[in-house]
């Protein structure tokens, strides 16, 4: 249901807060994190003239931040170091992407993932979720070792250069 905005002729807003200016929609994506050492506020206003590439770059910048936090929190729940060690033992390098996929799906890596996720403290559905998250982690890490980009934030995006430099200094 639209309500007439008393501020301007031809402007409307709906109960969800979307603003319509002269029949044109304006939307927004907001991401706010205030968690331990993760303080971030990212916003973008989207109109019918916003370049889709700008939206894609904004969303890629979110994956940069969220992927890192997913791995950090997963590491608090399961022993990802064991997956790291299993992948390191494979000796993957550039050109080994086929081998990487095979090995991530191999008995060796799956055995490690099963070992770290099939604990009594996790119920069946939680174990399945953890196994899937660990499999994604292993796949991403194995492909990265082969020099394969597998996340959007790995592209050379102008709005991520400063963030990547700051993270590199921390490491």
C-alpha positions as a printed NumPy array, in Angstrom:
array([[  0.   ,   0.   ,   0.   ],
       [  1.452,   3.357,  -1.04 ],
       [  1.096,   6.494,   1.054],
       [  1.493,  10.   ,  -0.402],
       [  4.544,  11.789,   0.933],
       [  3.547,  15.247,   2.12 ],
       [  7.094,  16.48 ,   1.416],
       [  6.927,  16.483,  -2.35 ],
       [  4.458,  16.158,  -5.206],
       [  4.777,  12.854,  -7.01 ],
       [  6.869,  11.247,  -4.276],
       [  5.609,   8.203,  -2.431],
       [  6.912,   5.713,   0.067],
       [  5.537,   2.361,   1.106],
       [  5.487,   0.737,   4.524],
       [  8.76 ,  -1.068,   3.761],
       [ 10.478,   2.285,   3.352],
       [ 11.025,   2.133,  -0.399],
       [ 10.855,   5.613,  -1.844],
       [  9.196,   6.289,  -5.166],
       [ 10.191,   9.562,  -6.819],
       [  8.021,  10.558,  -9.713],
       [  7.156,   6.913, -10.311],
       [ 10.783,   5.779, -10.064],
       [ 11.879,   3.44 ,  -7.292],
       [ 14.821,   4.041,  -4.992],
       [ 16.075,   1.194,  -2.848],
       [ 18.935,   0.557,  -0.494],
       [ 21.167,  -2.263,   0.639],
       [ 22.591,  -1.916,   4.127],
       [ 25.02 ,  -4.128,   5.981],
       [ 25.934,  -3.415,   9.578],
       [ 28.233,  -5.56 ,  11.709],
       [ 29.088,  -4.748,  15.304],
       [ 30.603,  -7.977,  16.53 ],
       [ 33.827,  -8.467,  18.48 ],
       [ 36.584,  -6.987,  16.298],
       [ 34.273,  -6.63 ,  13.293],
       [ 32.872,  -3.127,  13.01 ],
       [ 31.504,  -2.277,   9.588],
       [ 28.731,  -0.253,   8.024],
       [ 28.193,  -0.503,   4.281],
       [ 25.319,   1.152,   2.453],
       [ 24.34 ,   1.689,  -1.132],
       [ 21.36 ,   3.538,  -2.53 ],
       [ 20.012,   2.033,  -5.72 ],
       [ 17.901,   3.882,  -8.259],
       [ 16.797,   2.949, -11.739],
       [ 19.941,   4.646, -13.081],
       [ 22.437,   2.899, -10.764],
       [ 25.001,   1.005, -12.812],
       [ 24.587,  -2.76 , -12.199],
       [ 28.398,  -3.044, -12.018],
       [ 28.397,  -0.672,  -9.019],
       [ 25.865,  -2.959,  -7.3  ],
       [ 27.951,  -6.047,  -8.154],
       [ 31.106,  -4.401,  -6.747],
       [ 29.252,  -3.458,  -3.561],
       [ 28.012,  -7.029,  -3.07 ],
       [ 31.503,  -8.413,  -3.798],
       [ 32.891,  -6.158,  -1.081],
       [ 30.426,  -7.751,   1.338],
       [ 31.653, -11.24 ,   0.463],
       [ 35.213, -10.164,   1.226],
       [ 34.227,  -9.357,   4.766],
       [ 31.672, -12.104,   5.366],
       [ 33.731, -14.985,   3.922],
       [ 36.548, -14.169,   6.323],
       [ 34.168, -14.107,   9.29 ],
       [ 32.499, -17.362,   8.242],
       [ 35.903, -19.064,   8.267],
       [ 36.883, -17.464,  11.587],
       [ 33.682, -18.644,  13.252],
       [ 33.829, -22.086,  11.665],
       [ 37.365, -22.391,  13.023],
       [ 35.953, -21.761,  16.537],
       [ 33.593, -24.739,  16.154],
       [ 35.717, -27.35 ,  14.364],
       [ 39.434, -28.002,  13.962],
       [ 39.977, -26.495,  10.494],
       [ 43.738, -26.822,  11.048],
       [ 43.296, -30.532,  10.315],
       [ 41.705, -29.702,   6.95 ],
       [ 44.51 , -27.212,   6.287],
       [ 47.111, -29.894,   7.044],
       [ 45.377, -32.457,   4.803],
       [ 45.287, -29.944,   1.943],
       [ 48.92 , -28.901,   2.483],
       [ 49.976, -32.528,   2.266],
       [ 48.536, -32.691,  -1.249],
       [ 51.177, -30.252,  -2.535],
       [ 48.772, -28.462,  -4.873],
       [ 50.123, -25.737,  -7.128],
       [ 49.294, -23.815, -10.294],
       [ 47.726, -26.058, -12.91 ],
       [ 46.505, -28.623, -10.371],
       [ 42.848, -27.519, -10.307],
       [ 41.579, -30.88 , -11.589],
       [ 43.618, -32.689,  -8.982],
       [ 42.36 , -30.228,  -6.338],
       [ 38.715, -31.049,  -7.064],
       [ 39.45 , -34.787,  -7.062],
       [ 41.363, -34.589,  -3.806],
       [ 38.742, -32.477,  -2.003],
       [ 36.229, -35.196,  -2.891],
       [ 38.672, -37.986,  -2.036],
       [ 38.521, -40.325,   0.895],
       [ 41.533, -38.62 ,   2.51 ],
       [ 40.017, -35.142,   2.804],
       [ 36.513, -36.445,   3.513],
       [ 37.904, -38.58 ,   6.33 ],
       [ 39.369, -35.475,   7.982],
       [ 36.122, -33.522,   7.514],
       [ 34.12 , -36.407,   8.983],
       [ 36.522, -36.633,  11.917],
       [ 36.169, -32.967,  12.861],
       [ 32.386, -32.727,  12.329],
       [ 31.014, -36.042,  13.57 ],
       [ 31.257, -35.3  ,  17.241],
       [ 28.681, -36.172,  19.881],
       [ 28.145, -32.503,  20.69 ],
       [ 26.606, -31.93 ,  17.227],
       [ 23.188, -33.3  ,  16.25 ],
       [ 22.612, -34.923,  12.844],
       [ 21.445, -31.769,  11.018],
       [ 24.247, -29.691,  12.559],
       [ 26.818, -32.327,  11.556],
       [ 25.534, -32.225,   7.973],
       [ 25.704, -28.416,   7.93 ],
       [ 29.248, -28.424,   9.336],
       [ 30.342, -31.059,   6.812],
       [ 29.023, -28.907,   3.965],
       [ 30.687, -25.754,   5.31 ],
       [ 33.987, -27.618,   5.735],
       [ 33.712, -29.04 ,   2.207],
       [ 33.192, -25.518,   0.829],
       [ 36.134, -24.305,   2.905],
       [ 38.346, -27.14 ,   1.596],
       [ 37.288, -26.537,  -2.009],
       [ 37.966, -22.807,  -1.827],
       [ 41.327, -23.326,  -0.133],
       [ 42.404, -26.04 ,  -2.596],
       [ 41.46 , -23.939,  -5.63 ],
       [ 43.229, -20.913,  -4.16 ],
       [ 46.395, -23.03 ,  -3.808],
       [ 46.091, -23.695,  -7.559],
       [ 45.848, -20.004,  -8.35 ],
       [ 42.147, -20.186,  -9.242],
       [ 39.973, -17.235,  -8.212],
       [ 36.822, -18.614,  -6.614],
       [ 35.184, -15.672,  -4.889],
       [ 33.992, -12.382,  -6.334],
       [ 36.088, -10.275,  -4.001],
       [ 39.279, -11.655,  -5.564],
       [ 38.664,  -9.525,  -8.655],
       [ 40.592,  -6.246,  -8.83 ],
       [ 37.787,  -4.023,  -7.62 ],
       [ 38.676,  -0.369,  -6.982],
       [ 36.623,  -0.121,  -3.787],
       [ 38.438,  -3.106,  -2.224],
       [ 42.057,  -2.028,  -2.763],
       [ 42.239,  -0.053,   0.494],
       [ 40.58 ,  -2.849,   2.497],
       [ 42.904,  -5.49 ,   1.05 ],
       [ 45.986,  -3.378,   1.853],
       [ 44.844,  -2.897,   5.457],
       [ 44.242,  -6.641,   5.857],
       [ 47.643,  -7.46 ,   4.364],
       [ 49.33 ,  -5.171,   6.918],
       [ 47.572,  -7.018,   9.789],
       [ 48.84 , -10.387,   8.537]])
